[in-house]
Amino acid sequence: MTQLKHTIFYLLGFCALFLGMSYFVSVNKELVFCSANSAWISNEFLLSCLTGIFASFMVLIATEVYKFFQIQESVERWLFIQMVTLYGQLHIAETSIQNLLSSKEIIPANLLHCLSNTIKQLTPAMRATDYNPLVKTKKTKTIIKIINRLHSAQLGNLEALANDCIYLEIAINTDKIKEHEKGIFSPVITFASPNTNRTLITLLKEIQNIKSQITINITELNAACNDRFHWSEVSSQISSMPTIDTSLEGFWARWN
């Protein structure tokens, strides 16, 4: 957007220049500040050329401005999609951990792999978000504020969470080692296992904190765009998504 914005201002400068020159030649026809009439050139010829160039720049400006607003809407839509994708993965991770809190199921080591990979894929692109409106309105100011919040802290928090997900696997392996030391060589790691328990609760708090931040961003973005993205419907669909079974048995069951 920034490059296109500079192009529009560049064209506006040339448009103003040729408008001024056209006006000068037009006035010169009446008052004759200087005589441009000869066998090869005249005021009428200069005026026709200059007004033609001015009109061409006007067409170019109109085209570029239309393209700019299309790109602006695309960036807004793209930002919404990225944040909703993150929200969806955070919601799935939160629900999965909460379901394990009240069960005796085995904790899969890859429980948070999808969340971690999604964050690592999306955050670099979100850091490069180019949103630079031509005119600052209430809507664009809100979106700029959201992007600034993301850049100042929230994307860093997401990247920290992606790195912290590895601690679940470390905690599971630590509990397995402790069980081996007790003579249990086929340990079953559940939420009752101390290191896994503490790590899951810590990660859950981290996930819920970041999820609330992303929710605020999405809500404000959707409101600024006059509910263009129908966030209430999207959030309902995400909330009704079933928990993904990341176990090997779950994979086999899908193909039996």
DONU-920988 format. One record per residue (C-alpha): chain; residue number from 1; residue in one letter; x, y, z. Coordinates in nm, 4 decimals, m for minus. Each point is the difference from the previous one (the first is absolute). Layout:
<mimars>
   c     k   r          u          v          w
   A   NUM   A          X          Y          Z
...
</mimars>
This chain:
<mimars>
   c     k   r          u          v          w
   A     1   M     0.0000     0.0000     0.0000
   A     2   T     0.2811     0.2418     0.0831
   A     3   Q     0.1563    m0.0244    m0.3452
   A     4   L    m0.3353     0.0510    m0.1726
   A     5   K    m0.0745     0.2951     0.2275
   A     6   H     0.3298     0.1625    m0.1024
   A     7   T    m0.0875    m0.0603    m0.3663
   A     8   I    m0.3356     0.1753     0.0438
   A     9   F     0.1654     0.3040     0.1606
   A    10   Y     0.2608    m0.0002    m0.2769
   A    11   L    m0.2771     0.0063    m0.2629
   A    12   L    m0.1869     0.2705     0.1905
   A    13   G     0.3118     0.2173    m0.0093
   A    14   F     0.0311    m0.0335    m0.3777
   A    15   C    m0.3748     0.0534    m0.0380
   A    16   A     0.0207     0.3257     0.1939
   A    17   L     0.3022     0.1066    m0.2061
   A    18   F    m0.1746    m0.0494    m0.3359
   A    19   L    m0.3195     0.1572     0.1323
   A    20   G     0.1989     0.3100     0.0918
   A    21   M     0.1701     0.0058    m0.3390
   A    22   S    m0.3361    m0.0412    m0.1762
   A    23   Y    m0.1431     0.2869     0.2027
   A    24   F     0.2973     0.2219    m0.0827
   A    25   V    m0.0331    m0.0668    m0.3759
   A    26   S    m0.3749     0.0606     0.0199
   A    27   V     0.0510     0.3371     0.1701
   A    28   N     0.2824     0.0802    m0.2414
   A    29   K    m0.2443    m0.0385    m0.2905
   A    30   E    m0.2064     0.2814     0.1426
   A    31   L     0.2620     0.2342     0.1459
   A    32   V     0.2993    m0.0924    m0.2204
   A    33   F     0.2765     0.0041     0.2627
   A    34   C     0.2272    m0.1527    m0.2594
   A    35   S    m0.0602    m0.0835    m0.3625
   A    36   A     0.0194    m0.3695    m0.0843
   A    37   N    m0.1694     0.0296    m0.3386
   A    38   S     0.2142    m0.0923    m0.2995
   A    39   A    m0.0138    m0.2161    m0.3085
   A    40   W     0.0852    m0.3057     0.2113
   A    41   I    m0.1649     0.0567     0.3375
   A    42   S    m0.2875     0.1931     0.1545
   A    43   N    m0.1730     0.0530     0.3304
   A    44   E    m0.2846    m0.2249    m0.1191
   A    45   F     0.2418    m0.2833    m0.0762
   A    46   L     0.1743     0.0343     0.3364
   A    47   L    m0.3320     0.0130     0.1806
   A    48   S    m0.1226    m0.3133    m0.1786
   A    49   C     0.3170    m0.1912     0.0871
   A    50   L     0.0112     0.1087     0.3618
   A    51   T    m0.3690    m0.0623     0.0666
   A    52   G     0.0319    m0.3407    m0.1682
   A    53   I     0.2925    m0.0925     0.2261
   A    54   F    m0.1915     0.1321     0.3016
   A    55   A    m0.3040    m0.2119    m0.0919
   A    56   S     0.2222    m0.3086    m0.0429
   A    57   F     0.1447     0.0485     0.3473
   A    58   M    m0.3512     0.0373     0.1391
   A    59   V    m0.0954    m0.3384    m0.1501
   A    60   L     0.3152    m0.1567     0.1415
   A    61   I    m0.0702     0.1447     0.3440
   A    62   A    m0.3592    m0.1269    m0.0039
   A    63   T     0.1225    m0.3480    m0.0990
   A    64   E     0.2706    m0.0079     0.2669
   A    65   V    m0.2343     0.1280     0.2718
   A    66   Y    m0.2561    m0.2692    m0.0886
   A    67   K     0.2775    m0.2626     0.0105
   A    68   F     0.1201     0.1408     0.3337
   A    69   F    m0.3375    m0.0402     0.1680
   A    70   Q    m0.0305    m0.3530    m0.1371
   A    71   I     0.3397    m0.0856     0.1492
   A    72   Q    m0.0974     0.1669     0.3272
   A    73   E    m0.3088    m0.2222     0.0278
   A    74   S     0.2115    m0.3042    m0.0888
   A    75   V     0.2489     0.0808     0.2766
   A    76   E    m0.2839     0.0407     0.2503
   A    77   R    m0.1464    m0.3355    m0.1069
   A    78   W     0.3407    m0.1663     0.0108
   A    79   L     0.0657     0.1333     0.3510
   A    80   F    m0.3374    m0.1303     0.1172
   A    81   I     0.0673    m0.3460    m0.1479
   A    82   Q     0.3437    m0.0245     0.1629
   A    83   M    m0.1329     0.0957     0.3417
   A    84   V    m0.2980    m0.2347    m0.0294
   A    85   T     0.2359    m0.2845    m0.0951
   A    86   L     0.2054     0.0712     0.3123
   A    87   Y    m0.3161     0.0288     0.2094
   A    88   G    m0.1223    m0.3360    m0.1306
   A    89   Q     0.3245    m0.1773     0.0862
   A    90   L     0.0096     0.1642     0.3447
   A    91   H    m0.3609    m0.1078     0.0602
   A    92   I     0.0733    m0.3603    m0.1017
   A    93   A     0.3070    m0.0109     0.2260
   A    94   E    m0.1924     0.1521     0.2913
   A    95   T    m0.2897    m0.2440    m0.0408
   A    96   S     0.2340    m0.2984    m0.0349
   A    97   I     0.1852     0.0860     0.3223
   A    98   Q    m0.3236     0.0665     0.1903
   A    99   N    m0.1393    m0.3376    m0.1096
   A   100   L     0.3155    m0.1715     0.1248
   A   101   L    m0.0280     0.1694     0.3414
   A   102   S    m0.2990    m0.2124     0.0941
   A   103   S     0.1025    m0.3267    m0.1653
   A   104   K     0.2506    m0.2797     0.0459
   A   105   E     0.0975    m0.0068    m0.3664
   A   106   I     0.3613    m0.0211    m0.1097
   A   107   I     0.1466     0.3433    m0.0758
   A   108   P     0.1282    m0.0046    m0.3607
   A   109   A     0.3408     0.1624    m0.0425
   A   110   N    m0.1163     0.1608    m0.3265
   A   111   L    m0.3032     0.1639     0.1603
   A   112   L     0.1181     0.3547    m0.0783
   A   113   H     0.2036    m0.0644    m0.3142
   A   114   C    m0.2693     0.1384    m0.2333
   A   115   L    m0.0340     0.3183     0.2067
   A   116   S     0.3768     0.0493     0.0092
   A   117   N     0.0421    m0.0552    m0.3750
   A   118   T    m0.2909     0.2322    m0.0865
   A   119   I     0.1453     0.2814     0.2103
   A   120   K     0.3451    m0.0422    m0.1548
   A   121   Q    m0.1499     0.0138    m0.3507
   A   122   L    m0.2284     0.3007     0.0509
   A   123   T     0.1912     0.2413     0.2217
   A   124   P     0.2781     0.0902    m0.2508
   A   125   A    m0.2584     0.1007    m0.2613
   A   126   M    m0.2006     0.1970     0.2576
   A   127   R     0.3119     0.1932     0.0985
   A   128   A     0.0300     0.1126    m0.3633
   A   129   T    m0.3594     0.1266    m0.0214
   A   130   D    m0.0021     0.3154    m0.2145
   A   131   Y    m0.3071     0.2054     0.0927
   A   132   N     0.0465     0.3659    m0.0912
   A   133   P    m0.3336     0.1680    m0.0886
   A   134   L    m0.0286     0.3098    m0.2180
   A   135   V    m0.2272     0.1736     0.2489
   A   136   K    m0.0169    m0.0783     0.3709
   A   137   T    m0.3604    m0.0623     0.0995
   A   138   K    m0.1478    m0.1500     0.3155
   A   139   K     0.0171    m0.3454    m0.1636
   A   140   T     0.3600     0.0265    m0.1169
   A   141   K     0.1148     0.1426     0.3347
   A   142   T    m0.1521    m0.3004     0.1768
   A   143   I     0.1708    m0.2453    m0.2361
   A   144   I     0.3349     0.1789     0.0356
   A   145   K    m0.0395    m0.0227     0.3789
   A   146   I    m0.0640    m0.3760    m0.0279
   A   147   I     0.3085    m0.0490    m0.2204
   A   148   N     0.2125     0.2064     0.2400
   A   149   R    m0.1170    m0.2172     0.2907
   A   150   L     0.0925    m0.3115    m0.1938
   A   151   H     0.3437     0.1332    m0.0872
   A   152   S     0.0786     0.1440     0.3428
   A   153   A    m0.0695    m0.3076     0.2133
   A   154   Q    m0.2578    m0.2500    m0.1179
   A   155   L     0.1979    m0.1600    m0.2824
   A   156   G     0.2922    m0.0340     0.2397
   A   157   N    m0.2321    m0.1701     0.2505
   A   158   L    m0.1200    m0.2381    m0.2702
   A   159   E     0.3557    m0.0895    m0.1001
   A   160   A     0.0875    m0.0573     0.3647
   A   161   L    m0.2999    m0.2328     0.0312
   A   162   A     0.1093    m0.1926    m0.3109
   A   163   N     0.3392    m0.0560     0.1631
   A   164   D    m0.1546    m0.0838     0.3379
   A   165   C    m0.2038    m0.2839    m0.1524
   A   166   I     0.3156    m0.2138    m0.0019
   A   167   Y    m0.0116    m0.0062     0.3807
   A   168   L    m0.3000    m0.2330    m0.0102
   A   169   E     0.2087    m0.2673    m0.1695
   A   170   I     0.2850     0.0675     0.2461
   A   171   A    m0.2406    m0.0351     0.2936
   A   172   I    m0.1422    m0.3275    m0.1351
   A   173   N     0.3490    m0.1449    m0.0474
   A   174   T     0.1029     0.1192     0.3469
   A   175   D    m0.2979    m0.1803     0.1554
   A   176   K     0.0857    m0.3134    m0.1985
   A   177   I     0.3556     0.0087     0.1322
   A   178   K    m0.1248     0.0336     0.3562
   A   179   E    m0.2341    m0.2967    m0.0544
   A   180   H     0.2894    m0.2035    m0.1400
   A   181   E     0.2002     0.0808     0.3133
   A   182   K    m0.2850    m0.1501     0.2026
   A   183   G     0.0196    m0.3196    m0.2030
   A   184   I    m0.2993     0.0709    m0.2254
   A   185   F     0.1281    m0.0594    m0.3521
   A   186   S    m0.3281     0.0622    m0.1868
   A   187   P    m0.1225     0.3189     0.1681
   A   188   V    m0.3317     0.1598    m0.0866
   A   189   I     0.0291     0.3789     0.0091
   A   190   T    m0.3290     0.1718     0.0814
   A   191   F    m0.1007     0.3324     0.1473
   A   192   A     0.0739    m0.1479     0.3435
   A   193   S     0.3708    m0.0208    m0.0836
   A   194   P     0.1580     0.2892     0.1966
   A   195   N     0.2285     0.1624    m0.2593
   A   196   T    m0.2513    m0.0424    m0.2808
   A   197   N    m0.2765     0.1348     0.2244
   A   198   R     0.1874     0.3172     0.0889
   A   199   T     0.1156     0.0587    m0.3570
   A   200   L    m0.3488    m0.0416    m0.1468
   A   201   I    m0.1528     0.2408     0.2522
   A   202   T     0.2719     0.2583    m0.0745
   A   203   L    m0.0458    m0.0371    m0.3750
   A   204   L    m0.3779     0.0241     0.0389
   A   205   K     0.0327     0.3354     0.1786
   A   206   E     0.2348     0.1240    m0.2726
   A   207   I    m0.2376    m0.1153    m0.2752
   A   208   Q    m0.3047     0.1589     0.1646
   A   209   N     0.1812     0.3309     0.0483
   A   210   I     0.1061     0.0205    m0.3662
   A   211   K    m0.3398    m0.1209    m0.1197
   A   212   S    m0.1713     0.2864     0.1862
   A   213   Q     0.2370     0.2493    m0.1687
   A   214   I    m0.0713    m0.1423    m0.3463
   A   215   T    m0.3750     0.0007     0.0729
   A   216   I     0.0108     0.3725     0.0794
   A   217   N     0.1892     0.0674    m0.3248
   A   218   I    m0.2451    m0.1985    m0.2124
   A   219   T    m0.3038     0.1593     0.1653
   A   220   E     0.1353     0.3532    m0.0531
   A   221   L     0.1012    m0.0726    m0.3603
   A   222   N    m0.3417    m0.1435    m0.0842
   A   223   A    m0.1779     0.2942     0.1664
   A   224   A     0.2205     0.2520    m0.1842
   A   225   C    m0.0913    m0.1697    m0.3303
   A   226   N    m0.3753     0.0119     0.0810
   A   227   D    m0.0287    m0.3757     0.0648
   A   228   R     0.1302    m0.0761    m0.3482
   A   229   F     0.1564    m0.3247     0.1225
   A   230   H    m0.2983    m0.1252     0.2090
   A   231   W     0.2189    m0.0789     0.2987
   A   232   S    m0.2861    m0.1213     0.2220
   A   233   E    m0.0850    m0.2719    m0.2516
   A   234   V     0.3636    m0.0964    m0.0488
   A   235   S     0.0642    m0.0211     0.3747
   A   236   S    m0.3072    m0.2215     0.0437
   A   237   Q     0.1294    m0.2365    m0.2676
   A   238   I     0.3432    m0.0149     0.1658
   A   239   S    m0.1557    m0.0653     0.3422
   A   240   S    m0.1957    m0.2932    m0.1393
   A   241   M     0.3082    m0.1640    m0.1545
   A   242   P     0.0741    m0.3444     0.1463
   A   243   T     0.3260    m0.0580     0.1826
   A   244   I     0.2604    m0.1524    m0.2287
   A   245   D     0.1292    m0.3397     0.1050
   A   246   T     0.3761     0.0164    m0.0506
   A   247   S     0.0681    m0.3546     0.1197
   A   248   L     0.1174    m0.2850    m0.2197
   A   249   E    m0.3162    m0.1907     0.0896
   A   250   G    m0.2075     0.2961    m0.1166
   A   251   F     0.1781    m0.0022    m0.3349
   A   252   W    m0.0627    m0.3738    m0.0427
   A   253   A    m0.3657     0.0421     0.0957
   A   254   R    m0.0591     0.2557    m0.2762
   A   255   W     0.1010    m0.2576    m0.2615
   A   256   N    m0.1581    m0.3151     0.1438
</mimars>
